[in-house]
Amino acid sequence: MSLYGTMRTGVSGMNAQSNRLSTVADNIANSSTVGYKKASVQFSSMILPTTNGAYNSGGVETQVRYSISSQGTFSYTTSTTDLAINGDGFFIVKGDDGTPYMTRAGSFVLQDDGTLKNTAGYTLQGYPYDSDVDPTIVVNGFDGLQPVDLSGAGITAVASTTGTLNVNLPNSLPDGESKTTSLKVYDSQGTSRLITFTYTKTTDNLWEVSAVEADGGTTVVTPTALEFDTDGNLIDPVPPELTILTYNVGGAVVENITLGIGNTTQLASDFSVEEGKVDGNAASKVKGYEIDDRGIVSVAYENGELVPQFRVALASVQSPDNLNPVAGNMYTQSNSSGVVILGYAGSSGFGTILSGALEDSNVDVAEELTAMIESQRNYTANSKVFQTGSELMEVLVNLKR
């Protein structure tokens, strides 16, 4: 048995345990780091060939592995921009250099410029929201992604464009008499405007409706005939509509507003408004933000309106544990991880997003302390092997003296 080999094997063992202690130290230090995935060391033997009955000691080598696919528990917060992924997938973020990274650390904070950045200073990426169609996703790349930007979500006003006004007109009302009701609409600057509708009976089963702007008296609906059948239901056109014509008022504009009146009736009952509503809203300030489990980022206004702005994109790979870890709890694609695939939360292959939650580190401190004690003992034992080999080498050298 070679004494040099003995010493070399002892050094190999000490190096291996040193590597294990390094991962233990990193794991314990980051046991409270959001989204941190623990590292571990796997050992494999190095065997040298035996010649002429002489045993050649080899040693041990280590391989570092990361438990990236192992999900941590969740801690719940009061911030709606704190995000966690329940299931598979990674948030996509970019640094100041424009390089995209993947991460499970979702402690995002709204910045002055409207972007969302995590504690490492990386900006959350997504796509502008479109209620009609999902954006085209580049399957194997990050092209098309944009920073989630809420800078335009200030005071907002939406002009009315559509609505409904269904009433019941009393069939017993004498010819020539009228009934009135009013409907509130919003102009282009978010000011509410009152429109007064007048229903005048001209003869049996025949009425006329017109409307004026209450403040200025501007006619906004020219006299329109309403004809009913013997059951008290409207006749032609189907579905009948009224159009409030565009007019200027107070420096703003009330756009054409189409009102559906298809369920207006003429029955033996008092005049009543069965349904009266329009879209649009008055000027309102931002109250906060909401992010649902599909990653749709919406602005919440004081008037109760919720306006979707962006959709958070997620990424996945075939072998997450083989991703390359970088500083800040970020990951990049490696040759062994597989191709990056983009998608949305809740779709096939991706988990859901939890708002107001953060994913904890998956480190078990008790397990790491046990590993630390084992490594300490093994390191000491390997050092004894080296020390013994050194002492025997000294004896061998002294034989010559």
DRENVEXMAR-105974 format. One line per 5 residues: number of its first residue (from 1); for each residue x, z, y of C-alpha. Coordinates in Angstrom, 2 decimals. Layout:
REM DRENVEXMAR-105974
NUM = X/Z/Y  ... .
END
This chain:
REM DRENVEXMAR-105974
1 = 0.00/0.00/0.00  1.45/-1.03/3.34  1.87/1.79/5.82  1.59/-0.74/8.59  -1.70/-1.85/7.05 .
6 = -2.89/1.74/6.93  -2.17/2.23/10.61  -3.71/-1.13/11.47  -6.87/-0.23/9.56  -7.09/3.11/11.34 .
11 = -6.82/1.36/14.70  -9.52/-1.10/13.61  -11.82/1.81/12.73  -11.16/3.53/16.05  -11.89/0.30/17.95 .
16 = -15.14/-0.15/16.01  -16.33/3.37/16.74  -15.25/2.96/20.36  -17.52/-0.09/20.61  -20.38/1.87/19.11 .
21 = -19.82/4.71/21.54  -19.87/2.20/24.39  -23.32/0.93/23.40  -24.54/4.51/22.96  -23.29/5.39/26.44 .
26 = -24.99/2.33/27.94  -28.25/3.08/26.12  -28.35/6.71/27.22  -27.45/5.79/30.80  -30.31/3.25/30.89 .
31 = -32.87/5.26/28.95  -34.99/5.45/32.13  -34.33/1.90/33.31  -37.48/-0.23/33.48  -37.49/-2.99/30.87 .
36 = -34.08/-2.12/29.43  -33.48/-3.20/25.84  -31.05/-1.17/23.78  -27.80/-2.48/22.34  -26.47/-1.56/18.92 .
41 = -23.34/-2.26/16.87  -23.35/-3.67/13.36  -20.24/-3.25/11.17  -18.76/-5.66/8.65  -15.67/-5.23/6.50 .
46 = -12.48/-7.28/6.79  -10.86/-7.61/3.33  -7.36/-8.98/2.84  -6.33/-10.48/-0.51  -4.55/-8.24/-3.01 .
51 = -1.23/-9.58/-4.32  0.80/-8.45/-7.36  -1.21/-5.28/-7.67  -0.48/-4.24/-4.07  -3.59/-3.40/-2.07 .
56 = -3.68/-4.77/1.48  -6.02/-2.76/3.65  -8.18/-4.82/5.96  -10.40/-3.11/8.48  -13.76/-3.39/10.15 .
61 = -15.19/-5.69/12.78  -18.23/-5.20/14.97  -21.04/-7.34/16.25  -23.22/-6.25/19.18  -26.95/-6.83/18.82 .
66 = -29.77/-6.38/21.33  -33.32/-5.24/20.53  -34.87/-7.52/23.13  -37.94/-8.31/21.03  -38.73/-4.62/20.56 .
71 = -41.36/-3.57/23.09  -41.16/-0.29/24.94  -44.00/2.01/25.89  -45.81/1.74/29.23  -45.76/3.97/32.30 .
76 = -48.66/3.56/34.72  -48.19/3.51/38.47  -50.32/3.21/41.61  -48.81/-0.12/42.69  -50.72/-3.27/41.71 .
81 = -47.51/-5.32/41.98  -45.85/-3.30/39.20  -46.23/-5.53/36.16  -45.66/-5.19/32.43  -46.10/-7.65/29.57 .
86 = -48.08/-6.41/26.58  -46.79/-8.71/23.88  -44.38/-11.63/23.89  -42.89/-13.33/26.91  -40.67/-12.79/29.93 .
91 = -41.20/-12.89/33.67  -39.28/-15.69/35.36  -37.27/-14.68/38.42  -34.66/-16.27/40.63  -31.76/-14.78/42.52 .
96 = -30.39/-15.80/45.89  -28.32/-18.50/44.18  -31.49/-20.18/42.89  -30.60/-19.65/39.22  -33.63/-18.80/37.05 .
101 = -33.53/-15.78/34.75  -35.90/-14.12/32.32  -36.71/-10.42/32.45  -39.11/-7.76/31.22  -38.43/-5.57/34.27 .
106 = -41.59/-5.99/36.35  -41.14/-3.45/39.15  -42.00/-5.96/41.88  -42.40/-5.03/45.54  -43.97/-7.16/48.28 .
111 = -41.35/-8.23/50.86  -41.71/-9.04/54.56  -41.55/-12.75/53.76  -44.48/-12.47/51.32  -42.43/-12.77/48.12 .
116 = -42.35/-10.28/45.25  -38.91/-8.95/44.27  -37.92/-6.48/41.59  -35.45/-3.64/42.02  -32.54/-5.93/41.15 .
121 = -33.48/-8.24/44.05  -34.82/-11.15/41.98  -37.91/-13.08/43.14  -40.94/-13.55/40.87  -41.82/-17.19/40.09 .
126 = -45.15/-18.88/39.41  -47.44/-21.75/40.33  -49.95/-22.12/43.19  -53.42/-21.35/41.85  -55.93/-24.15/41.38 .
131 = -59.39/-23.23/40.09  -60.05/-26.75/38.83  -56.91/-27.50/36.81  -53.84/-25.74/35.48  -50.55/-27.15/36.82 .
136 = -48.46/-29.27/34.51  -45.81/-27.08/32.89  -42.34/-28.32/32.05  -42.06/-27.10/28.46  -38.28/-26.90/28.15 .
141 = -37.19/-26.06/31.68  -38.00/-24.18/34.86  -38.81/-27.20/37.05  -41.91/-26.93/39.21  -41.81/-23.16/39.60 .
146 = -42.23/-21.66/43.07  -41.74/-18.15/44.42  -44.99/-16.21/44.41  -45.61/-16.21/48.18  -48.38/-14.18/49.83 .
151 = -47.15/-14.66/53.40  -50.20/-16.76/54.33  -52.65/-14.05/53.32  -53.43/-12.73/56.79  -56.76/-12.45/58.55 .
156 = -58.99/-15.17/57.15  -62.39/-16.71/57.88  -64.30/-19.24/55.79  -66.99/-21.46/57.29  -70.31/-21.81/55.45 .
161 = -70.91/-25.10/53.63  -73.58/-24.44/51.00  -76.40/-22.03/50.37  -79.92/-21.46/49.09  -83.19/-20.74/50.87 .
166 = -86.27/-20.44/48.67  -89.47/-19.03/50.12  -93.14/-18.73/49.16  -95.55/-20.26/51.64  -99.07/-18.78/51.59 .
171 = -101.59/-21.44/50.60  -104.36/-19.75/52.61  -102.58/-20.07/55.98  -104.72/-22.10/58.42  -103.53/-25.54/59.43 .
176 = -101.24/-25.52/62.46  -99.99/-21.94/61.98  -96.37/-21.05/61.20  -94.12/-18.56/59.44  -90.48/-17.90/60.34 .
181 = -87.38/-16.46/58.74  -83.69/-16.36/59.63  -80.46/-17.00/57.73  -76.97/-15.90/58.75  -74.19/-18.50/58.50 .
186 = -70.51/-18.48/59.51  -68.77/-20.87/61.89  -65.18/-22.13/61.60  -63.80/-18.98/63.29  -65.73/-16.57/61.10 .
191 = -68.39/-15.65/63.67  -71.83/-15.12/62.17  -74.55/-17.39/63.59  -78.29/-16.84/63.10  -80.41/-19.85/62.13 .
196 = -84.18/-19.49/62.51  -86.37/-21.54/60.18  -89.99/-22.32/61.09  -92.49/-23.38/58.44  -95.66/-24.95/59.88 .
201 = -98.68/-25.86/57.75  -99.99/-29.32/58.64  -102.69/-29.71/55.98  -103.42/-28.76/52.38  -100.23/-28.84/50.27 .
206 = -98.22/-30.19/53.20  -95.82/-28.23/55.43  -93.12/-29.00/57.94  -89.87/-27.07/58.27  -87.39/-27.12/61.12 .
211 = -84.59/-24.84/62.30  -82.81/-23.87/65.51  -79.72/-21.87/66.31  -81.13/-18.53/67.45  -78.84/-17.91/70.44 .
216 = -78.72/-21.34/72.08  -81.90/-22.90/70.74  -80.02/-25.95/69.42  -82.06/-27.83/66.82  -80.01/-27.86/63.63 .
221 = -82.65/-28.99/61.13  -84.97/-31.75/62.31  -88.62/-31.47/61.17  -88.74/-32.10/57.44  -91.90/-32.51/55.37 .
226 = -92.46/-30.31/52.33  -95.19/-31.48/49.95  -96.52/-29.41/47.06  -98.42/-30.38/43.93  -101.62/-28.74/42.74 .
231 = -99.55/-26.02/40.99  -97.82/-25.08/44.25  -94.43/-26.64/43.35  -92.44/-28.96/45.56  -92.76/-32.72/45.12 .
236 = -89.90/-35.17/45.77  -87.04/-35.28/46.39  -85.61/-33.49/43.37  -83.79/-31.28/43.92  -84.90/-30.98/47.53 .
241 = -82.32/-29.93/50.06  -82.12/-29.10/53.72  -79.02/-29.86/55.77  -78.01/-27.77/58.76  -76.38/-30.33/61.02 .
246 = -72.93/-29.81/62.51  -72.92/-28.28/65.99  -70.38/-26.69/68.33  -70.87/-23.16/69.55  -68.54/-20.77/71.39 .
251 = -65.47/-22.93/70.86  -66.06/-23.07/67.10  -67.93/-25.41/64.78  -70.74/-24.85/62.33  -70.15/-27.52/59.72 .
256 = -72.87/-29.32/57.77  -74.46/-26.74/55.49  -76.48/-27.93/52.51  -79.28/-25.56/51.48  -80.98/-25.88/48.14 .
261 = -84.75/-25.23/48.44  -85.87/-26.49/45.02  -87.64/-23.24/44.08  -89.73/-23.05/47.25  -93.42/-22.57/46.34 .
266 = -96.89/-22.55/47.88  -98.90/-19.89/46.11  -101.70/-17.48/46.86  -99.38/-14.76/48.08  -97.88/-13.52/51.33 .
271 = -94.97/-15.34/52.96  -91.74/-14.09/51.40  -88.13/-15.07/51.02  -87.36/-15.28/47.32  -83.72/-16.22/47.71 .
276 = -81.61/-16.64/50.83  -77.82/-16.83/50.79  -74.89/-18.90/52.03  -71.18/-19.01/51.27  -68.41/-18.35/53.79 .
281 = -67.32/-15.11/55.31  -66.47/-13.47/58.61  -62.89/-12.88/59.70  -61.46/-10.17/57.47  -58.12/-8.41/57.04 .
286 = -56.14/-8.09/53.84  -56.89/-4.88/51.99  -54.55/-5.35/49.07  -53.67/-7.50/46.09  -54.94/-7.78/42.54 .
291 = -53.23/-9.27/39.49  -55.35/-9.78/36.39  -54.31/-9.88/32.73  -53.83/-13.67/32.93  -51.34/-13.28/35.77 .
296 = -53.60/-14.62/38.54  -52.46/-13.09/41.84  -55.38/-12.66/44.26  -55.62/-11.38/47.82  -58.30/-8.74/48.34 .
301 = -59.95/-8.69/51.77  -61.81/-5.87/53.47  -65.10/-7.73/53.15  -64.79/-7.63/49.37  -63.67/-11.22/48.91 .
306 = -61.02/-11.91/46.29  -59.03/-15.11/46.88  -56.69/-16.35/44.07  -53.34/-17.58/45.42  -50.79/-17.85/42.59 .
311 = -50.49/-17.63/38.83  -47.48/-15.87/37.32  -45.56/-17.99/34.80  -44.12/-16.57/31.59  -41.30/-17.79/29.35 .
316 = -40.51/-17.35/25.68  -37.86/-18.40/23.17  -37.83/-18.60/19.38  -35.21/-15.84/19.00  -35.36/-13.37/21.91 .
321 = -32.75/-11.04/20.38  -30.16/-13.80/20.77  -30.58/-14.22/24.52  -27.59/-13.57/26.74  -28.04/-10.33/28.72 .
326 = -26.78/-10.25/32.30  -26.73/-7.54/34.97  -30.08/-6.40/36.34  -31.93/-6.50/32.98  -31.92/-10.30/33.10 .
331 = -31.51/-12.76/30.27  -30.38/-16.36/30.01  -30.78/-18.91/27.26  -28.07/-19.12/24.60  -27.29/-21.62/21.85 .
336 = -28.83/-19.23/19.32  -31.95/-18.19/21.23  -33.73/-21.54/21.06  -35.40/-23.61/23.76  -37.18/-21.89/26.64 .
341 = -40.95/-22.50/26.54  -43.11/-21.85/29.62  -46.75/-20.82/29.65  -49.28/-18.32/30.96  -50.27/-14.80/30.03 .
346 = -53.07/-14.71/27.50  -52.32/-18.17/26.11  -50.96/-18.87/22.63  -47.58/-17.26/22.07  -47.72/-15.05/25.17 .
351 = -48.91/-11.51/25.76  -51.12/-10.26/28.55  -50.03/-8.83/31.88  -50.73/-5.23/32.83  -50.97/-4.58/36.56 .
356 = -50.02/-1.11/37.78  -47.79/-0.54/34.75  -44.10/-0.78/33.86  -42.47/-1.25/30.48  -40.19/1.65/29.61 .
361 = -36.80/1.32/28.00  -36.98/1.09/24.20  -34.10/3.58/23.84  -34.67/6.65/21.64  -32.34/9.24/23.18 .
366 = -32.43/11.51/20.11  -31.37/8.58/17.94  -28.56/7.73/20.35  -27.27/11.32/20.38  -27.17/11.27/16.58 .
371 = -25.24/7.99/16.68  -22.85/9.49/19.22  -22.05/12.43/16.94  -21.52/10.10/13.97  -19.21/7.88/15.98 .
376 = -17.27/10.87/17.24  -16.65/12.12/13.70  -15.77/8.66/12.40  -13.40/8.07/15.29  -11.67/11.36/14.54 .
381 = -11.41/10.49/10.84  -9.89/7.08/11.65  -7.44/8.71/14.00  -6.37/10.99/11.14  -5.71/7.90/9.00 .
386 = -3.54/6.46/11.76  -1.78/9.79/12.26  -1.08/10.14/8.53  0.28/6.61/8.33  2.49/7.30/11.33 .
391 = 3.85/10.50/9.79  4.61/8.75/6.48  6.31/5.95/8.39  8.47/8.56/10.07  9.38/10.02/6.67 .
396 = 10.33/6.56/5.44  12.51/5.94/8.47  14.22/9.31/8.05  15.17/8.49/4.45  17.78/6.12/5.78 .
401 = 19.39/8.80/7.88 .
END
